[in-house]
Amino acid sequence: MSAGPLRRELDDEGIMLLTLNRPEARNALDDELSQALSSALEQAAADSATRAIILTGAGESFCAGGDLARFEREWAPSAFRLYSHRLTALIAGIEQLEKPLIAAINGSVTGAGTQLALACDLRLAAPSARIILREGRLGIIPSHGGVIRLVKLIGLARARDVLLGSEELSAAEAERIGLLTAVVPDGDVVGAARERAHVALRRSAEAYAAAKRLLAIAADASLQAGMAAEAFAQTSLIATREHREAVTRARARRSPG
């Protein structure tokens, strides 16, 4: 297990647990933690031993987003653009990772931390978890793709209510409107995420990656373009060893004996 602002634990099944480890700051994303997380995700993407990733937070928070201590100073526009670009690149990297990536939300989440969670494939949360939407009180808005991502996830009407009419969502309410995949028992969020990871790993890595790529374009693609992309992906998958072996196993199970 690694230490520092990001803990890494790889189990025998290839599931990497990444724990944001700044509980004294509610796991806010300072430069050190952001860089550590970005590096860990890049390594996980390239490492064949890492088959799935779970992202969680130490202590009572998942992630408080950007470190407010930095926002107390007066930003030069160029400095803020660099800071924002790095966070946006981190969140985009989470979204584009082709391996299973599950958020295990153990507590409150706000700001850019919400975007970290929404960029994951699945979001499991404890009943006590809260999604806090108070950027407006700070005179800012959700960024790093936050507004667009929210609309794509839950639709314009619900996104409008969340952004303009709410300041905090309980885990139950967030699940009801589609921001969370599921609410699971307190104290077992990481365990529930491992179970979901096991389900995801029943698929071949190539099929999982292809499904993620298609989901990424689905909201903006026409039906015709989507079918063409699916046909291209399917043609590639049909030729893989994993597909042939899976068909052989399926036929063997169905054979009378």
C-alpha positions as CSV (number, residue, x, y, z in Angstrom):
1,M,0.0,0.0,0.0
2,S,1.4,3.4,-0.9
3,A,1.1,6.4,1.4
4,G,0.9,10.2,0.9
5,P,-2.0,12.1,-0.5
6,L,-3.2,9.1,-2.5
7,R,-3.2,5.6,-1.2
8,R,-3.0,2.8,-3.8
9,E,-3.8,-0.9,-3.1
10,L,-3.9,-3.5,-5.8
11,D,-5.5,-6.8,-4.8
12,D,-4.9,-10.3,-6.3
13,E,-7.8,-9.9,-8.7
14,G,-6.4,-6.8,-10.3
15,I,-8.7,-4.3,-8.7
16,M,-6.9,-1.1,-7.8
17,L,-8.3,0.9,-4.8
18,L,-7.3,4.5,-5.0
19,T,-8.1,6.5,-1.8
20,L,-7.9,10.3,-1.7
21,N,-6.0,10.8,1.5
22,R,-6.3,14.3,2.7
23,P,-9.0,13.8,5.3
24,E,-8.0,16.9,7.2
25,A,-9.0,19.0,4.1
26,R,-12.0,16.8,3.2
27,N,-9.8,15.3,0.4
28,A,-9.7,18.6,-1.5
29,L,-7.6,18.5,-4.7
30,D,-4.4,20.5,-4.2
31,D,-1.6,20.2,-6.7
32,E,0.1,17.2,-5.0
33,L,-3.1,15.1,-4.9
34,S,-4.2,16.1,-8.4
35,Q,-0.9,15.1,-9.8
36,A,-0.7,11.9,-7.8
37,L,-4.2,10.9,-9.0
38,S,-3.4,11.7,-12.6
39,S,-0.2,9.7,-12.5
40,A,-2.0,6.7,-10.8
41,L,-4.7,6.7,-13.5
42,E,-2.1,6.9,-16.3
43,Q,-0.2,4.0,-14.8
44,A,-3.4,2.0,-14.3
45,A,-4.4,2.5,-17.9
46,A,-1.0,1.1,-19.1
47,D,-0.6,-1.7,-16.5
48,S,-2.1,-5.0,-17.6
49,A,-2.2,-6.2,-14.0
50,T,-4.7,-3.5,-13.1
51,R,-8.0,-4.6,-14.5
52,A,-10.4,-2.2,-12.6
53,I,-10.2,0.8,-10.4
54,I,-12.2,2.0,-7.4
55,L,-12.0,5.6,-6.3
56,T,-12.9,6.6,-2.7
57,G,-12.0,9.1,0.0
58,A,-10.4,8.8,3.4
59,G,-12.4,10.0,6.4
60,E,-15.9,11.4,6.2
61,S,-15.7,13.0,2.8
62,F,-15.3,11.7,-0.8
63,C,-13.8,14.9,-2.2
64,A,-14.3,18.6,-1.5
65,G,-13.2,19.7,-5.0
66,G,-10.7,22.4,-5.4
67,D,-8.7,23.5,-2.4
68,L,-10.4,26.7,-1.1
69,A,-7.2,27.9,0.4
70,R,-6.1,28.6,-3.2
71,F,-9.2,30.6,-4.0
72,E,-8.6,33.1,-1.2
73,R,-5.9,34.7,-3.3
74,E,-6.4,36.9,-6.3
75,W,-5.9,34.8,-9.4
76,A,-4.1,36.1,-12.4
77,P,-6.2,34.9,-15.4
78,S,-3.3,32.9,-16.8
79,A,-2.6,31.1,-13.5
80,F,-6.3,30.2,-13.1
81,R,-6.5,28.9,-16.6
82,L,-3.5,26.6,-16.0
83,Y,-5.0,25.4,-12.7
84,S,-8.4,24.8,-14.3
85,H,-6.9,23.1,-17.3
86,R,-5.1,20.6,-15.1
87,L,-8.3,19.7,-13.2
88,T,-10.2,19.4,-16.5
89,A,-7.5,17.1,-17.9
90,L,-7.7,14.9,-14.8
91,I,-11.5,14.6,-15.0
92,A,-11.4,13.9,-18.7
93,G,-8.8,11.2,-18.1
94,I,-11.1,9.5,-15.7
95,E,-14.0,9.7,-18.2
96,Q,-11.8,8.3,-21.0
97,L,-10.2,5.5,-19.1
98,E,-11.2,2.3,-20.9
99,K,-11.1,0.1,-17.8
100,P,-13.9,-0.2,-15.2
101,L,-13.8,2.7,-12.8
102,I,-16.2,2.9,-9.9
103,A,-16.7,5.8,-7.4
104,A,-17.3,4.6,-3.9
105,I,-18.7,7.7,-2.3
106,N,-18.3,7.5,1.4
107,G,-19.3,11.0,2.4
108,S,-19.9,14.5,1.2
109,V,-18.8,15.5,-2.3
110,T,-18.8,19.0,-3.8
111,G,-17.3,21.1,-6.5
112,A,-14.7,19.4,-8.7
113,G,-15.1,16.4,-6.5
114,T,-18.6,16.0,-7.9
115,Q,-17.1,15.9,-11.4
116,L,-14.6,13.3,-10.4
117,A,-17.5,11.1,-9.3
118,L,-19.7,11.8,-12.3
119,A,-16.9,11.0,-14.7
120,C,-16.7,7.4,-13.3
121,D,-18.6,4.6,-14.9
122,L,-20.7,3.8,-11.8
123,R,-21.3,5.8,-8.6
124,L,-22.1,3.9,-5.4
125,A,-22.8,5.9,-2.2
126,A,-23.5,5.4,1.5
127,P,-26.9,6.6,2.7
128,S,-25.1,9.3,4.6
129,A,-23.4,10.7,1.5
130,R,-24.4,14.2,0.3
131,I,-23.8,15.9,-3.0
132,I,-23.3,19.6,-2.2
133,L,-24.0,22.2,-4.9
134,R,-23.0,25.5,-3.5
135,E,-20.7,26.9,-6.2
136,G,-23.1,29.8,-6.6
137,R,-22.5,30.9,-3.0
138,L,-18.8,31.3,-4.0
139,G,-19.7,33.4,-7.0
140,I,-18.8,30.6,-9.5
141,I,-20.4,27.8,-11.4
142,P,-19.7,24.1,-11.9
143,S,-16.9,23.7,-14.4
144,H,-14.6,21.0,-15.9
145,G,-17.6,19.9,-18.0
146,G,-19.9,20.0,-15.0
147,V,-22.9,21.6,-16.5
148,I,-22.8,19.6,-19.8
149,R,-22.1,16.4,-18.0
150,L,-25.0,16.9,-15.7
151,V,-27.5,17.6,-18.5
152,K,-26.3,14.4,-20.4
153,L,-26.7,12.3,-17.2
154,I,-30.1,13.5,-16.0
155,G,-31.6,15.7,-18.7
156,L,-32.1,19.4,-19.0
157,A,-35.1,19.8,-16.7
158,R,-33.6,17.9,-13.8
159,A,-30.2,19.6,-14.3
160,R,-31.9,23.0,-14.2
161,D,-33.5,22.1,-10.9
162,V,-30.2,20.7,-9.5
163,L,-28.1,23.7,-10.6
164,L,-30.6,26.5,-9.9
165,G,-33.0,25.2,-7.3
166,S,-30.9,23.0,-5.0
167,E,-27.9,23.3,-2.8
168,E,-27.6,19.8,-1.5
169,L,-28.9,16.4,-2.5
170,S,-29.2,13.4,-0.2
171,A,-27.9,10.1,-1.5
172,A,-31.5,8.8,-1.9
173,E,-32.5,11.9,-3.9
174,A,-29.4,11.7,-6.0
175,E,-30.1,8.0,-6.8
176,R,-33.7,8.8,-7.6
177,I,-32.8,11.4,-10.3
178,G,-30.0,9.3,-11.8
179,L,-26.8,11.0,-10.4
180,L,-26.0,7.9,-8.3
181,T,-26.1,4.3,-9.6
182,A,-27.0,2.9,-6.2
183,V,-27.1,3.6,-2.5
184,V,-25.5,0.8,-0.5
185,P,-25.2,0.2,3.3
186,D,-23.0,2.5,5.3
187,G,-19.6,1.0,5.9
188,D,-19.7,-1.2,2.9
189,V,-19.3,1.2,0.0
190,V,-15.9,-0.1,-1.1
191,G,-17.1,-3.7,-0.7
192,A,-20.2,-3.0,-2.9
193,A,-17.9,-1.4,-5.4
194,R,-15.7,-4.5,-5.5
195,E,-18.8,-6.6,-6.2
196,R,-19.7,-4.3,-9.2
197,A,-16.1,-4.5,-10.4
198,H,-16.3,-8.3,-10.4
199,V,-19.4,-8.1,-12.6
200,A,-17.6,-5.7,-15.0
201,L,-14.6,-8.0,-15.2
202,R,-16.8,-10.8,-16.6
203,R,-16.6,-9.0,-19.8
204,S,-13.5,-9.0,-22.0
205,A,-11.4,-5.9,-21.6
206,E,-11.9,-5.2,-25.3
207,A,-15.7,-5.4,-25.1
208,Y,-15.8,-3.2,-22.1
209,A,-13.6,-0.5,-23.7
210,A,-15.7,-0.6,-26.9
211,A,-18.9,-0.2,-24.9
212,K,-17.5,2.8,-23.1
213,R,-16.4,4.4,-26.3
214,L,-19.9,3.9,-27.8
215,L,-21.6,5.3,-24.7
216,A,-19.3,8.4,-24.9
217,I,-20.6,9.3,-28.4
218,A,-24.2,8.1,-27.9
219,A,-25.7,11.3,-26.7
220,D,-24.5,13.3,-29.7
221,A,-24.6,10.7,-32.5
222,S,-27.4,10.0,-34.9
223,L,-28.9,6.5,-35.0
224,Q,-27.2,5.9,-38.3
225,A,-23.8,7.0,-37.0
226,G,-24.3,5.0,-33.9
227,M,-25.1,1.8,-35.8
228,A,-22.1,2.4,-38.0
229,A,-19.8,2.8,-35.0
230,E,-21.3,-0.3,-33.4
231,A,-20.8,-2.4,-36.5
232,F,-17.2,-1.3,-36.7
233,A,-16.6,-2.2,-33.0
234,Q,-18.4,-5.5,-33.4
235,T,-16.3,-6.5,-36.4
236,S,-13.2,-5.9,-34.4
237,L,-14.5,-7.8,-31.4
238,I,-15.6,-10.9,-33.4
239,A,-12.0,-11.4,-34.4
240,T,-10.6,-11.5,-30.8
241,R,-9.4,-14.6,-29.0
242,E,-11.6,-13.7,-26.0
243,H,-14.7,-13.8,-28.2
244,R,-13.9,-17.2,-29.7
245,E,-13.1,-18.7,-26.3
246,A,-16.3,-17.3,-24.7
247,V,-18.4,-18.8,-27.5
248,T,-16.7,-22.2,-27.0
249,R,-17.4,-22.1,-23.3
250,A,-21.0,-21.1,-23.9
251,R,-21.5,-24.0,-26.4
252,A,-20.0,-26.4,-24.0
253,R,-22.4,-25.4,-21.2
254,R,-25.4,-25.9,-23.5
255,S,-24.3,-29.3,-24.9
256,P,-26.3,-32.2,-23.5
257,G,-24.3,-34.5,-21.4
